[in-house]
């Protein structure tokens, strides 16, 4: 144990001598109580500082929050005011007239008689064209397959339904197509199957 020397007033020394316990024990208890009180005081001060800091932080946060709310509300009010002002100005504008000019190219010297005769002339031309070309009025006749009767177009070589040959086209052994009134193949010079028939027809 370490030794500590105290200096005290005479009154404190007399009170210490009146006690039944030893002076050393009394001094140790007194020192222990003093130190405990000092530690409790320091802890209380620290807690107070922390609470003060929390209060200050909460106060700053509250101030910032209120300031932001104020600025946002002010900006929203300004935007709404601008929007309403623009709508009001647009509604107060008087309607404007729009003029559209249409120019038609044509002969200005035509008389009403010419204008009246023009439809009849066009009708006469149409009728003449129809008489000269009667095939133009008739619809395109679609061929049909001789075996199954399915419709065939002009470009079909075989029927898509049954496979029957659409047109009875004749081909030479060399692969060239020959007409039914040809006696010889123009590609290789071979006689065609119709050569005998054509020769008999010529003899008659």
Secondary structure, DSSP 8 states (H G I E B T S, - for coil): ---------HHHHHHHHHSSS-HHHHHHHHHHHHHHHHHHHHHHHHHHHHHHHHHHHHHHHHHHHHHHHHHHHHHHHHHHHHHHHHHHHHHHS------------S-TT--HHHHHHHHHHHHHHHHHHHHH-HHHHS----EE-TTT--EE-TT-SB-TTT--BSS--EE-TTS-EE-TT-SB-TTT--B-TTHHHHHHHHH-
